[in-house]
Amino acid sequence: MVLRDPGVAWALWDAADALGDHEAAGRALAAFTTLADRYDEDFHLFGHTPGDLLGLCHGAAGVLAVADALDRHARLRARLLDRLPDALAGPWPGGLLTGAPGALSALLTAGGAPRDWLPCLGLRRRGSLG
């Protein structure tokens, strides 16, 4: 799959993730990785105004936001899901910070589970800004 718009890769990954379709999510992530590896500002950023070239819709800011979201969510989640079965099969401590319960809790929370446990890590559920 060849993409010009990173937002399409995000939409495909997000839909696949919501549906639990790991194969489709992997294809969307691979498409974005190909796009990122071959990214060319002269080709991918088009238009004449600062909004066109730098804006959130289809400019550099939008590309940055999508890349950040995919990196934070898709790649880390995929890495965790790939490595978790082998890790769970071996000896792994039961503590929250370095053990399986913490890894599983983070995975569930990233998937939409309640965030009520995060303050024990110093992570606020919601800040004063939103």
TIROKOL-347118 format. One record per residue: residue number from 0; residue in one letter; chain; x, y, z of N, C-alpha, C in turn. Coordinates in steps of 0.05 Angstrom, whole numbers, plus 32768, in hexadecimal, padded with zeros to 4 digits. Layout:
[NUM 'A' 'A' [X Y Z] [X Y Z] [X Y Z]],
...
//
This chain:
[0 'M' 'A' [8011 7FE9 8000] [8000 8000 8000] [8012 8019 8000]],
[1 'V' 'A' [800D 802B 7FEE] [801D 8044 7FEC] [800A 805B 7FF3]],
[2 'L' 'A' [8013 806C 8005] [8002 8082 800E] [8010 809C 800A]],
[3 'R' 'A' [8001 80B1 8004] [800C 80CC 8003] [8004 80DB 801D]],
[4 'D' 'A' [7FEF 80D3 8029] [7FE4 80E1 8040] [7FE7 80D0 8059]],
[5 'P' 'A' [7FF6 80D9 806D] [7FFA 80C9 8085] [7FE0 80C6 8095]],
[6 'G' 'A' [7FCD 80D9 8092] [7FB4 80D7 80A0] [7FA4 80BE 8097]],
[7 'V' 'A' [7FA8 80B5 807F] [7F9B 809C 8076] [7FA6 8084 8085]],
[8 'A' 'A' [7FC0 8084 8089] [7FCD 806E 8098] [7FC2 806D 80B4]],
[9 'W' 'A' [7FBF 8085 80C0] [7FB5 8086 80DC] [7F98 807C 80DC]],
[10 'A' 'A' [7F87 8085 80CA] [7F6B 807D 80C9] [7F69 805E 80C6]],
[11 'L' 'A' [7F79 8053 80B4] [7F79 8036 80B0] [7F82 8028 80C9]],
[12 'W' 'A' [7F98 8031 80D5] [7FA2 8024 80ED] [7F8D 8026 8104]],
[13 'D' 'A' [7F81 803E 8108] [7F6E 8042 811D] [7F56 8030 8119]],
[14 'A' 'A' [7F4C 802E 8101] [7F35 801C 80FC] [7F3C 7FFF 8100]],
[15 'A' 'A' [7F53 7FF7 80F7] [7F5C 7FDB 80FB] [7F5F 7FD5 8119]],
[16 'D' 'A' [7F6A 7FE8 8127] [7F6E 7FE5 8144] [7F53 7FE2 8152]],
[17 'A' 'A' [7F40 7FF3 814B] [7F25 7FF2 8157] [7F18 7FD8 8151]],
[18 'L' 'A' [7F1D 7FCC 813A] [7F11 7FB3 8132] [7F21 7F9B 813C]],
[19 'G' 'A' [7F38 7FA0 8147] [7F49 7F89 8150] [7F56 7F7A 8138]],
[20 'D' 'A' [7F59 7F87 8122] [7F64 7F7B 810A] [7F82 7F81 8109]],
[21 'H' 'A' [7F92 7F6F 8115] [7FAF 7F73 8117] [7FBD 7F73 80FC]],
[22 'E' 'A' [7FB3 7F63 80E9] [7FBF 7F62 80CF] [7FBB 7F7D 80C0]],
[23 'A' 'A' [7FA3 7F88 80C1] [7F9E 7FA1 80B3] [7FAD 7FB8 80C1]],
[24 'A' 'A' [7FAF 7FB7 80DC] [7FBE 7FCB 80EA] [7FDC 7FCA 80E2]],
[25 'G' 'A' [7FE6 7FB2 80DF] [8002 7FAF 80D6] [8007 7FBA 80BB]],
[26 'R' 'A' [7FF3 7FB6 80A9] [7FF6 7FC0 808D] [7FF5 7FDF 808D]],
[27 'A' 'A' [7FE4 7FEA 809E] [7FE2 8008 80A0] [7FFC 8013 80AB]],
[28 'L' 'A' [8007 8006 80BF] [8020 800F 80CB] [8037 800C 80B7]],
[29 'A' 'A' [8037 7FF6 80A8] [804C 7FF3 8093] [804A 8008 807E]],
[30 'A' 'A' [8031 800F 8076] [802D 8024 8062] [8038 803F 806C]],
[31 'F' 'A' [8032 8045 8086] [803D 805E 8091] [805B 805D 8093]],
[32 'T' 'A' [8066 8047 809A] [8083 8045 809C] [8090 804A 8081]],
[33 'T' 'A' [8084 803E 806C] [808E 8043 8051] [808C 8060 804A]],
[34 'L' 'A' [8076 806D 8050] [8073 8089 804B] [8088 8099 805B]],
[35 'A' 'A' [808C 8093 8074] [80A0 80A2 8084] [80BC 809E 8079]],
[36 'D' 'A' [80C2 8086 8071] [80DD 8081 8066] [80E3 8090 804C]],
[37 'R' 'A' [80CE 8095 803D] [80D1 80A2 8023] [80C6 80BE 8022]],
[38 'Y' 'A' [80C1 80C9 8039] [80B4 80E3 803B] [80C4 80F9 802E]],
[39 'D' 'A' [80B7 8108 801D] [80C4 811E 800E] [80B2 8137 8010]],
[40 'E' 'A' [80BC 814B 801E] [80AB 8163 8023] [80A2 816F 8009]],
[41 'D' 'A' [80B3 816F 7FF4] [80AB 817C 7FDB] [8093 816D 7FCE]],
[42 'F' 'A' [8090 8153 7FD3] [807B 8144 7FC8] [8062 8143 7FDB]],
[43 'H' 'A' [8068 813D 7FF4] [8052 8138 8007] [8045 8151 8012]],
[44 'L' 'A' [8054 8167 8014] [8048 8180 801D] [8042 8191 8004]],
[45 'F' 'A' [8029 8197 8000] [8022 81A5 7FE7] [8010 81BD 7FEE]],
[46 'G' 'A' [8010 81D0 7FDC] [8000 81E8 7FE0] [8012 8201 7FE0]],
[47 'H' 'A' [8006 8218 7FE5] [8015 8231 7FE3] [8014 8241 7FFD]],
[48 'T' 'A' [8002 823C 800E] [7FFF 824C 8026] [800C 823E 803E]],
[49 'P' 'A' [8011 824E 8053] [801C 8241 806B] [8009 822B 8076]],
[50 'G' 'A' [7FEF 822F 8073] [7FDC 821B 807C] [7FDF 8201 806D]],
[51 'D' 'A' [7FE4 8203 8053] [7FE8 81EC 8042] [8001 81DD 804A]],
[52 'L' 'A' [8017 81EC 804D] [8031 81DF 8052] [8036 81D8 806F]],
[53 'L' 'A' [802B 81E7 8081] [8031 81E3 809E] [8019 81DB 80AF]],
[54 'G' 'A' [8001 81DD 80A4] [7FE9 81D9 80B4] [7FE4 81BD 80BE]],
[55 'L' 'A' [7FD0 81BB 80CF] [7FC9 81A1 80DB] [7FBA 818F 80C8]],
[56 'C' 'A' [7FAB 819B 80B6] [7F9B 818A 80A4] [7FAC 8178 8092]],
[57 'H' 'A' [7FBD 8184 8081] [7FCD 8174 806F] [7FEA 817F 806D]],
[58 'G' 'A' [7FF2 8190 807F] [800C 819B 807F] [801F 818C 8092]],
[59 'A' 'A' [8035 8199 8098] [804A 818C 80A8] [8040 8186 80C5]],
[60 'A' 'A' [8030 8197 80D0] [8025 8192 80EB] [8013 8179 80EC]],
[61 'G' 'A' [8004 8176 80D7] [7FF3 815E 80D5] [8003 8144 80D3]],
[62 'V' 'A' [8018 8146 80C2] [8029 812E 80BF] [8037 8128 80DA]],
[63 'L' 'A' [8040 813D 80E8] [804C 8138 8102] [8039 812C 8116]],
[64 'A' 'A' [8020 8136 8116] [800C 812B 8129] [8006 810E 8123]],
[65 'V' 'A' [8003 8107 810A] [7FFE 80EB 8102] [8016 80D9 8109]],
[66 'A' 'A' [802E 80E2 8102] [8046 80D3 8108] [8049 80CE 8126]],
[67 'D' 'A' [8043 80E2 8135] [8045 80DF 8152] [8031 80CC 815D]],
[68 'A' 'A' [8018 80CE 8153] [8003 80BB 815C] [8009 809F 8155]],
[69 'L' 'A' [8012 809A 813C] [8019 807F 8134] [8031 8074 8144]],
[70 'D' 'A' [8044 8085 8148] [805C 807C 8156] [8054 8075 8173]],
[71 'R' 'A' [8045 8086 8180] [803E 8081 819C] [802B 806A 819F]],
[72 'H' 'A' [8017 8068 818E] [8003 8054 8191] [8008 803A 8182]],
[73 'A' 'A' [800B 803D 8168] [800D 8025 8158] [8027 8016 815C]],
[74 'R' 'A' [803D 8023 815B] [8057 8015 815D] [805B 800A 8179]],
[75 'L' 'A' [8056 801A 818D] [805B 8010 81A9] [8047 7FFA 81AF]],
[76 'R' 'A' [802E 7FFD 81A7] [801A 7FE8 81AD] [8021 7FCF 819D]],
[77 'A' 'A' [8029 7FD1 8184] [8031 7FBA 8174] [8049 7FAC 8180]],
[78 'R' 'A' [805C 7FBB 8189] [8074 7FAF 8196] [806D 7FA0 81AF]],
[79 'L' 'A' [805B 7FAC 81BF] [8053 7F9F 81D7] [8043 7F85 81D1]],
[80 'L' 'A' [8031 7F87 81BE] [8021 7F6F 81B7] [8033 7F59 81AC]],
[81 'D' 'A' [8047 7F60 819C] [8058 7F4C 8190] [8069 7F3E 81A5]],
[82 'R' 'A' [8073 7F4C 81B8] [8085 7F41 81CC] [8078 7F35 81E4]],
[83 'L' 'A' [805F 7F3D 81E9] [8052 7F35 8202] [804E 7F16 8205]],
[84 'P' 'A' [8046 7F08 81F0] [8042 7EEB 81F4] [805B 7EDC 81FD]],
[85 'D' 'A' [8072 7EE2 81F1] [808B 7ED5 81FA] [8092 7EDD 8216]],
[86 'A' 'A' [808E 7EF7 821C] [8095 7F00 8237] [8083 7EF3 824C]],
[87 'L' 'A' [806A 7EF0 8246] [8057 7EE3 8259] [805D 7EC6 825D]],
[88 'A' 'A' [8069 7EB9 8249] [806F 7E9D 824B] [8087 7E97 825D]],
[89 'G' 'A' [8097 7EAB 8262] [80AF 7EA7 8272] [80AB 7EB3 828E]],
[90 'P' 'A' [80C0 7EB2 829E] [80BF 7EBE 82B9] [80BF 7EDC 82B7]],
[91 'W' 'A' [80AB 7EE9 82C1] [80A9 7F06 82C1] [809E 7F0E 82DC]],
[92 'P' 'A' [80AA 7F22 82E9] [80A0 7F2A 8303] [8083 7F34 8303]],
[93 'G' 'A' [8077 7F32 8319] [805B 7F3A 831B] [8056 7F57 8323]],
[94 'G' 'A' [806B 7F67 8325] [8067 7F83 832D] [805C 7F95 8318]],
[95 'L' 'A' [8051 7FAB 8320] [8044 7FBD 830D] [8058 7FCB 82FC]],
[96 'L' 'A' [806E 7FD5 8307] [8081 7FE5 82F8] [8092 7FD6 82E4]],
[97 'T' 'A' [809A 7FBE 82EA] [80AB 7FAF 82D8] [80A0 7F94 82D0]],
[98 'G' 'A' [8088 7F8E 82D9] [807C 7F74 82D4] [8066 7F74 82C0]],
[99 'A' 'A' [805B 7F5C 82BC] [8045 7F58 82A9] [802C 7F68 82AF]],
[100 'P' 'A' [8025 7F6B 82C9] [800D 7F7B 82CE] [800E 7F98 82C4]],
[101 'G' 'A' [8026 7FA4 82C6] [8029 7FBF 82BB] [8027 7FC0 829D]],
[102 'A' 'A' [8034 7FAD 8290] [8033 7FAD 8273] [8017 7FA8 8269]],
[103 'L' 'A' [8009 7F95 8275] [7FED 7F8F 826D] [7FDB 7FA7 8273]],
[104 'S' 'A' [7FDF 7FB4 828A] [7FCF 7FCB 8291] [7FD2 7FE2 827D]],
[105 'A' 'A' [7FEB 7FE7 8275] [7FF0 7FFC 8262] [7FE3 7FF5 8247]],
[106 'L' 'A' [7FE5 7FDD 823F] [7FD9 7FD4 8226] [7FBA 7FD7 8227]],
[107 'L' 'A' [7FAE 7FCF 823C] [7F91 7FD2 823F] [7F89 7FEF 8240]],
[108 'T' 'A' [7F98 8000 824F] [7F92 801C 8251] [7F94 802A 8236]],
[109 'A' 'A' [7FA9 8024 8226] [7FAC 802F 820C] [7F95 8027 81FA]],
[110 'G' 'A' [7F89 8010 8200] [7F72 8006 81F0] [7F57 8011 81F9]],
[111 'G' 'A' [7F57 8022 820E] [7F3E 802F 8216] [7F34 8027 8232]],
[112 'A' 'A' [7F43 8016 8240] [7F3B 800F 825C] [7F3E 8027 826E]],
[113 'P' 'A' [7F31 8026 8285] [7F32 803D 8298] [7F4F 8045 829F]],
[114 'R' 'A' [7F53 805E 82A3] [7F6D 806A 82A8] [7F71 8070 82C6]],
[115 'D' 'A' [7F5F 8066 82D7] [7F5F 806D 82F3] [7F78 8065 8302]],
[116 'W' 'A' [7F87 8052 82F8] [7F9F 8048 8305] [7FB7 8059 82FF]],
[117 'L' 'A' [7FB6 806A 82EB] [7FCE 8079 82E2] [7FDA 808C 82F6]],
[118 'P' 'A' [7FCA 8099 8308] [7FD6 80AB 831C] [7FEB 809D 832E]],
[119 'C' 'A' [7FE8 8083 8332] [7FFC 8075 8342] [8018 8075 8335]],
[120 'L' 'A' [8019 807B 831B] [8032 807E 830D] [803A 809B 8309]],
[121 'G' 'A' [802B 80AD 8314] [8030 80C9 8310] [8025 80D4 82F6]],
[122 'L' 'A' [8014 80C4 82E9] [8007 80CC 82D0] [7FEA 80D5 82D6]],
[123 'R' 'A' [7FE5 80EE 82D1] [7FCA 80F8 82D7] [7FB6 80EE 82C2]],
[124 'R' 'A' [7F9E 80E9 82CA] [7F89 80E1 82B8] [7F82 80F8 82A6]],
[125 'R' 'A' [7F80 810F 82B0] [7F79 8127 82A1] [7F86 813F 82AE]],
[126 'G' 'A' [7F92 814F 829E] [7F9F 8167 82A8] [7F8C 817F 82A8]],
[127 'S' 'A' [7F94 8195 82B3] [7F84 81AC 82B3] [7F7F 81B9 8298]],
[128 'L' 'A' [7F90 81B1 8284] [7F8D 81BB 8269] [7F79 81AC 8259]],
[129 'G' 'A' [7F6E 8196 8263] [7F5B 8188 8252] [7F57 816C 825B]],
//
